[in-house]
């Protein structure tokens, strides 16, 4: 496996040197396109080494090593020398690159938080949510530890942006989408611009396009209802649902509510509901749920207690 990765890195480094030349002929461009399209890892490694090749420290180191190795004389020999120098310098330059960024973002229950990442992407993190972000010269990776986040990803052709949530992953180049770790353990995706590759990290992947949604659960992937908006409603403080379990609605409300909401009557968590709720006003939302579902709620020292209306006591 390592030998195969080294071979790809060597090829990628040779292409970086070749594509940096001031003049390109049609045949070289066609060969480069064919190489990029042959394997997704080719684009990934090309982007990685292309980024590294612009490092001043790497260029200086390459100049010393390449001067000793390019005495072979042939054009291909010079390319191999430069490629070898680049691969040899990758490890050394990792500690010198300023483009490594690690951000750990955590938001308590309440209003969302908007963050600009090192690559220019924007993330809106819902209340009671946590996100871990690592950006390197060749990769952009985020893990949604809990909660929900909306991503407006800066487009980069050779550096995909990946979002992991449990064993599910969304992978994009530049788009706008929402990832939600919902109450039953599933991962919901909604795409508002562009397209997203979505599914189990070690399983089936779907391409989900703008205006579409998908849900990943233990039983597999399912399509969700079409989306008409340009961004999720919760970013503006609203929740709109259609035939979802009460537990899912309460989970969203708890991300915004300063006091926790708990379902006290056994079984009501599976009751299904539809509607539009103001996340910033949990009392109003609870009133609407009570009216439409035959529920009642009370405020106590622990927060808001929701029960079936016939269970009042």
VOVOSE-761651 format. One record per atom (N, C-alpha, C, O): residue in three letters; x, y, z. Coordinates in steps of 0.2 Angstrom, whole numbers, plus 5000, padded with zeros to 4 digits. Example, Ala and Ser with C-alpha at 12.3 -4.5 7.8 and 13.67 -1.06 7.14 Angstrom:
ala506649725039ala506249785039ala506649845039ala507149835042ser506449895035ser506849955036ser506450005039ser506750065040
***
This chain:
unk500449945000unk500050005000unk500450065000unk500350114996unk501050065004unk501450125005unk501850134998unk501850194996unk502050084995unk502350084989unk501950114983unk502150154979unk501250104983unk500850124979unk500750204980unk500650244975unk500650224986unk500650294988unk501250334986unk501150384983unk501850304987unk502450334985unk502450344977unk502750394975unk502250294974unk502250294966unk501750354964unk501950394959unk501150364967unk500750414965unk501050484967unk500950524963unk501350484973unk501650554974unk502250564969unk502250624968unk502550514967unk503150534962unk502850554956unk503050604953unk502250524953unk501950544947unk501650614948unk501750654944unk501350624954unk501050694955unk501550744955unk501450804952unk502150734958unk502650784959unk502950794952unk503150854950unk503050744948unk503250754941unk502750804937unk502950844933unk502150794938unk501650834934unk501650904937unk501550944933unk501750914943unk501750984946unk502351014943unk502251074940unk502950984942unk503451014938unk503351034931unk503451084928unk502950984928unk502850984921unk502351044919unk502351084915unk501851044924unk501251094923unk501451164925unk501151214923unk502051174928unk502251234930unk502651274924unk502851334925unk502851234919unk503151264913unk502751314910unk502151314910unk503051364907unk502651424904unk502251404898unk501751434897unk502451354894unk502151334888unk501951264889unk502351214891unk501251244887unk501051174887unk500751164880unk500451204877unk500951104878unk500651074872unk500051034873unk499851014879unk499651034868unk498950994868unk499050924871unk498650904875unk499550894869unk499650824871unk499750814878unk499450774881unk500150864881unk500350864888unk499750874892unk499550844897unk499350924890unk498650934893unk498250884893unk497850864898unk498150844887unk497750784887unk497950734892unk497550694895unk498650724892unk498850664896unk498750684904unk498650644908unk498850754905unk498750774912unk497950764914unk497850734919unk497550784910unk496850774911unk496650694912unk496250674916unk496950654908unk496850584908unk497050554915unk496750514918unk497650574917unk497950554923unk497550574929unk497450534934unk497350644929unk496850664935unk496250624935unk496050604940unk495950614929unk495250574929unk495350504931unk494850474932unk495950474930unk496050404931unk495950374938unk495750324939unk496050424943unk495950404950unk495850464954unk496250514954unk495350464959unk495250524963unk495850544967unk495950594969unk496250494969unk496850504973unk497350544969unk497750584972unk497350544962unk497850584958unk497750654959unk498150694961unk497050674959unk496950754960unk497150774967unk497350824968unk496950724972unk497150744979unk497850754980unk498050804983unk498250704978unk498950714979unk499350764974unk499850794976unk499050774968unk499250834964unk499150894968unk499650944968unk498550904971unk498450964974unk498850974980unk499151034982unk499050924984unk499450924990unk500150944988unk500450994991unk500450914983unk501150924981unk501150994977unk501751034978unk500651014974unk500651084971unk500651134976unk501051184975unk500351124981unk500351174987unk501051174990unk501251224992unk501251114991unk501951114994unk502451144990unk502951174992unk502451134983unk502951164979unk502951234979unk503451264977unk502451274981unk502451344982unk502851374988unk502851434989unk502951324993unk503351344999unk504051364998unk504351334994unk504251425000unk504851454999unk505351405002unk505951394999unk505251375008unk505751325011unk505851265006unk506351235006unk505251245003unk505351184999unk505751194993unk506151154991unk505651254990unk505951274984unk506751284985unk507151254981unk506951314991unk507651314992unk507951244993unk508551234991unk507651204996unk507851134998unk507951094991unk508451064990unk507451104987unk507451074980unk507951094976unk508351054973unk508151154976unk508651184972unk509351154974unk509751134969unk509451134980unk510151104982unk510151034980unk510651014977unk509550994981unk509550924980unk509550914972unk509850874969unk509150954969unk509050944961unk509650964958unk509850924953unk510051004960unk510751024957unk511150964956unk511550954952unk511150924962unk511650864962unk511350804957unk511750764955unk510650804957unk510350744953unk510250754946unk510150704943unk510250814944unk510050834937unk510650824932unk510550844926unk511150794934unk511750794929unk511650734924unk512050724920unk511050694925unk510950644921unk510850664913unk510950634909unk510550724913unk510550764906unk509850754902unk509750804899unk509550704903unk508850694899unk508350734902unk508350754908unk507850754898unk507250794901unk506950754906unk506750784912unk506750694905unk506450644910unk506850644916unk506550634922unk507550634915unk507950634921unk507850694925unk507850684932unk507850754922unk507750814926unk507050814930unk507050834936unk506550784926unk505950784930unk505950734936unk505650754941unk506250684935unk506250634940unk506650664946unk506450654952unk507250694944unk507550724950unk507150774954unk507150774960unk506850824950unk506450864953unk505850834957unk505750854963unk505550784954unk505050744958unk505250714964unk504950714970unk505850684964unk506150654969unk506350704975unk506150684981unk506550754973unk506750804978unk506050834982unk506050844988unk505550834978unk504950864981unk504650804986unk504450824991unk504650744984unk504450694988unk504850694995unk504550685000unk505550694994unk505950694999unk505850745004unk505950745010unk505650805002unk505550865006unk504850875009unk504750915013unk504450825007unk503750835010unk503750835018unk503450875021unk504050785020unk504050775028unk504350835031unk504150855036unk504950855028unk505350915031unk504950975031unk504951015036unk504550985026unk504151055026unk503451055029unk503151105030unk503250995032unk502650995036unk502651035042unk502151075043unk503251045045unk503351085051unk503451155049unk503451195054unk503551175043unk503651235041unk503051275038unk503051335037unk502551235036unk502051265032unk501551305037unk501351285042unk501451365035unk500951405039unk500251395038unk499751415041unk500051345033unk499351335031unk499051285035unk498451265034unk499351255040unk499051205044unk498651245049unk498851285053unk498051225050unk497551255054unk497151205058unk496851155055unk497051215064unk496651165068unk496151215072unk496451255076unk495551205071unk495051245075unk494551195079unk494251155075unk494451205085unk493951165089unk493351215091unk493551265094unk492751205088unk492251255089unk491651215093unk491451165092unk491451255099unk490951225103unk490451285105unk490651335107unk489851265104unk489351315105unk488851295111unk488551235110unk488651325116unk488151305121unk487451325118unk487451355113unk486951295121unk486351305119unk486151375119unk486351415123unk485851395113unk485651465113unk485751485105unk485551445101unk485951545104unk485951575097unk486551545093unk487051525096unk486451535086unk487051505082unk487651545082unk487651605084unk488151525080unk488851555080unk489051545073unk489151495070unk489351605070unk489551605063unk490351615063unk490651655067unk490651565060unk491451565060unk491751565053unk491451525048unk492251605051unk492551595045unk493251555046unk493651565050unk493251505042unk493851455043unk494451485039unk494451535035unk495051455040unk495651475037unk495651475029unk496051515026unk495251435026unk495251435019unk494651475016unk494551485010unk494351515020unk493851565018unk493151535018unk492651575017unk493051475020unk492351445020unk492051475027unk492351495031unk491351475026unk490951495032unk490551445035unk490251405031unk490551445042unk490151385045unk489651425050unk489951465054unk489051405050unk488551425055unk488451365059unk488151315057unk488651375066unk488551315070unk487951325075unk487851375078unk487451275075unk486851285079unk487051285086unk487651255088unk486651305091unk486751295098unk486851225100unk486551175097unk487151215105unk487351145108unk487651105103unk487451045102unk488151125099unk488451095094unk489251095094unk489451145098unk489551055091unk490351045092unk490651025085unk490350975082unk491151065083unk491451045077unk492151055077unk492451095081unk492551005074unk493251005074unk493551005067unk493250965063unk493951055066unk494151075059unk494851065058unk495251095062unk495151035053unk495851035052unk495951045044unk495651015040unk496351105043unk496451125036unk497251115035unk497651145039unk497451085030unk498151075028unk498251105021unk497751115018unk498851105018unk498951125011unk498551085006unk498451105001unk498451015008unk498150975003unk497450945005unk497150905002unk497150965011unk496550935013unk496150985018unk496451025021unk495550975018unk495051015022unk494550965025unk494150935022unk494650955032unk494250905035unk493850935041unk494250965045unk493250915042unk492850945048unk492550885051unk492250835047unk492450875057unk492050825061unk491550855065unk491650895069unk490850845063unk490350865067unk490250815073unk489950765072unk490550835079unk490450795085unk489750785087unk489550735089unk489450845087unk488750845089unk488350905087unk488650955085unk487750895086unk487350955084unk487250965077unk487150915073unk487251025074unk487051035067unk487551095065unk487651145069unk487651095058unk488051155056unk487951165048unk487751115045unk487951225046unk487851245039unk488551265037unk488851305040unk488751235031unk489351255028unk489251285021unk488951265017unk489651345020unk489651375014unk490351375012unk490851415014unk490551325008unk491251305007unk491551345001unk491251344995unk492151375002unk492551404997unk492751354992unk493051304994unk492651364986unk492851324980unk493651314979unk493951364978unk493851254979unk494551234977unk494551174974unk494351124976unk494751174967unk494751114963unk495051054966unk494851004965unk495651064968unk496051004970unk496150994978unk496550954980unk495751034982unk495751024989unk495051014992unk494751064993unk494750954992unk494050934994unk493950955001unk494450965005unk493350975003unk493150985009unk492750925012unk492250915009unk492950895017unk492550835020unk492250855026unk492650885031unk491650825027unk491350835034unk491150765036unk490750735033unk491450745042unk491250675045unk490750685051unk490850735055unk490250645051unk489850645057unk489750565058unk489350535055unk490050545064unk489950465065unk490350435059unk490850445057unk489950385056unk490250345051unk490050365044unk490050335039unk489750425044unk489450455038unk489950515036unk490150555040unk489950525029unk490450585027unk490150615021unk489750585017unk490250685021unk490050725015unk490650755012unk491050775016unk490750755005unk491350775002unk491150814997unk490750804992unk491450874996unk491350934991unk491950964989unk492450954992unk491951004984unk492451054982unk492251124984unk492651164986unk491651144983unk491351204984unk490651204984unk490351204978unk490251214989unk489551214989unk489251244996unk489651265000unk488651234996unk488351255003unk487851205005unk487451185001unk487951175011unk487551125013unk487451125021unk487851155024unk487051085023unk486851075030unk486951005033unk486650955029unk487250995038unk487350925041unk487050925048unk487150965052unk486650875050unk486250875056unk486350805059unk486150755056unk486550795065unk486550735069unk485950735073unk485850765078unk485450695070unk484750695073unk484650655078unk485150615080unk484150655082unk484050625088unk484050545088unk484250515093unk483850515082unk483850445082unk484550415080unk484650355079unk485050455079unk485750435077unk485850435070unk486450425068unk485350455066unk485450465059unk485850535058unk485950575062unk486050535051unk486450595049unk486050625043unk485950595038unk485750685044unk485350715038unk485750765034unk486150805038unk485750765028unk486050815024unk485550855019unk485050825017unk485650915019unk485250955014unk485751005010unk486151035013unk485651005003unk486151044999unk485751104996unk485251094993unk486151154997unk485851224995unk486151254989unk485851294985unk486751234987unk487151254981unk487651194980unk487951174984unk487751184973unk488251134971unk488051064972unk487451044972unk488451014973unk488350944974unk488850924979unk489350944980unk488550864983unk488950834988unk488950764987unk488450734986unk489550734988unk489550654989unk489450644996unk489750665000unk488950594997unk488650585004unk488550515005unk488250475001unk488750485011unk488550415013unk489050395018unk489450425021unk489050325019unk489450295024unk490250305021unk490350295015unk490650315026unk491350315024unk491650255021unk492050255016unk491350195023unk491550135020unk490950095017unk490850035018unk490550135013unk489950105010unk489750145004unk490150185001unk489050145003unk488750174997unk488850254998unk488650275003unk488950284992unk488950354992unk488550374986unk488450354981unk488150434988unk487650464983unk487950534982unk488250564986unk487750554976unk487850624974unk487150664975unk486650644972unk487150704980unk486650744982unk486650814979unk487150854981unk486250834975unk486250904972unk485850954975unk485450944980unk485951024973unk485651074976unk484851064976unk484651044970unk484551084981unk483851074981unk483651004984unk483050984984unk484150954985unk483950894987unk484250874995unk484650914997unk483950824998unk484150805004unk484250735005unk483950695000unk484650705009unk484750635010unk484850615018unk485050665022unk484650555020unk484750535027unk485050475027unk484950425023unk485650475031unk486050415032unk485850385039unk485950415044unk485650315039unk485450285045unk485850215045unk486150195040unk485750175050unk486050105050unk485750065044unk486150015042unk485150075042unk484850035037unk485050065030unk484850025025unk485350115029unk485650145023unk485450215021unk485350255026unk485450235015unk485250305013unk484550305010unk484350265007unk484250365012unk483550375009unk483550445007unk483950495010unk483150465001unk483050524999unk482550565004unk482150535006unk482650635004unk482250675008unk481850725004unk482050724998unk481450755006unk480950805003unk481350854999unk481850875002unk481150884993unk481550934990unk481550994994unk481151014999unk482151044993unk482251104997unk482151164992unk482451164987unk481851214994unk481751274990unk482151334992unk482251374988unk482351334998unk482751385001unk483451394999unk483751344996unk483751445000unk484551454999unk484951445005unk485551435004unk484651435011unk484951415017unk484451385022unk483851395021unk484651345027unk484251315031unk483851365036unk484151415037unk483251355037unk482851395041unk483151415048unk483051465051unk483451365051unk483651375058unk484251425058unk484351455064unk484551445053unk485051495053unk484751565055unk485051605058unk484051565053unk483651625054unk483251615060unk482851665062unk483351565064unk482951555070unk482251515069unk481851525074unk482151485064unk481551445063unk481651375061unk482151355059unk481151335063unk481151265061unk480551245057unk479951255060unk480651215051unk480051195048unk480151125046unk480651095044unk479551085049unk479651005048unk478950985045unk478451015045unk479050925042unk478450895039unk478450815041unk478850775039unk478050795046unk477950725048unk478550695051unk478850655048unk478850735056unk479450705059unk479250685067unk478750715069unk479650645070unk479450625077unk479550695082unk479950735080unk479150695087unk479150745092unk479850755095unk480150805096unk480250695096unk480950695098unk481350735094unk481850775097unk481250735088unk481750775083unk481650845084unk482050885084unk480950865084unk480850935085unk481150965092unk481351015092unk481050925097unk481250945104unk482050955104unk482350995107unk482350905100unk483050905100unk483350975097unk483851005099unk482950995091unk483151065088unk482951125093unk483351165094unk482451115096unk482251175101unk482751175107unk482951225109unk483051115109unk483551115114unk484151155112unk484551175117unk484351155106unk484951185104unk484851265105unk485351295105unk484251285105unk484151355106unk483951385113unk484051435115unk483651335116unk483351355123unk483851355128unk484251315129unk483751405132unk484251415138unk484051365143unk484451345147unk483451345143unk483151285148unk483051225144unk482651225139unk483251165147unk483151105143unk482351085143unk482051095148unk482151055137unk481551035136unk481550955137unk481950925133unk481150925141unk481150855141unk480450825140unk479950855142unk480350765137unk479750735136unk479650685142unk480050635143unk479150695146unk479050655152unk478550595151unk478550555156unk478150605146unk477650545146unk477950495141unk478150505135unk478050435143unk478350375139unk477950375132unk477250375132unk478250365127unk477950355120unk477850415116unk477750415110unk477750475119unk477650535115unk478250555111unk478150595106unk478850535112unk479350555108unk479250525101unk479550555096unk478850475100unk478750455093unk478150485089unk478050475083unk477750525093unk477250555090unk477450605084unk478050635085unk477150605079unk477350645073unk477050705072unk476450715074unk477350755070unk477050825069unk477350855063unk477850835060unk477050915061unk477250955055unk477151025058unk476651035062unk477451075055unk477351145056unk477951185056unk478551165054unk477851245058unk478451295058unk478451325065unk478051355067unk479051325068unk479151345075unk479751395075unk480251385072unk479651445080unk480151495081unk480651465087unk480451455092unk481251445084unk481751415089unk481951465094unk482151445100unk481851535093unk482051585098unk481551595103unk481751625108unk480951565102unk480451575107unk480151505109unk479651485107unk480551465114unk480351395115unk479651395118unk479351345117unk479451445122unk478751445125unk478251445120unk477751405120unk478351485115unk477851485109unk477851425105unk477351395103unk478451395104unk478451335101unk478151275105unk477751235102unk478251275111unk477851225115unk477151235115unk476751185115unk476951295115unk476151315115unk475951285108unk475351255108unk476251295103unk476051275096unk476051195096unk475551165093unk476551165099unk476551085099unk475951065103unk475651015102unk475851095109unk475351075114unk474651075110unk474251035111unk474551135107unk473851145103unk473751095098unk473251065097unk474251075094unk474151035088unk474250965090unk474050925086unk474550945095unk474650875097unk474350845103unk474450785105unk473950885106unk473650855113unk474150855118unk474150805122unk474550905119unk475050895124unk474950955129unk474550995128unk475350955134unk475351005139unk476051015142unk476450965141unk476251075144unk476951085146unk476951125153unk476551165153unk477451115157unk477551155163unk478251175164unk478751135161unk478351225167unk479051245168unk479151225176unk478851245180unk479751195177unk479951175184unk480651195185unk481051225180unk480951175190unk481651195192unk482151165187unk482751185186unk481951105183unk482451075179unk482351095171unk482751085167unk481851145170unk481751165163unk480951165161unk480551185165unk480851135155unk480151125153unk480051055152unk480351015150unk479451035155unk479250965156unk478650955151unk478050995152unk478650915146unk478150905141unk477750835143unk478150785143unk477150835143unk476750775144unk476150775140unk475950825137unk475850715139unk475250705135unk474650745140unk474650735146unk474250775136unk473750815140unk473350775145unk473150795150unk473150715143unk472750665148unk473150645154unk472950615158unk473850655154unk474250635159unk474450695164unk474850685168unk474050745163unk474150805168unk474050785175unk473450755177unk474450805180unk474350785187unk474850835191unk474850825197
***
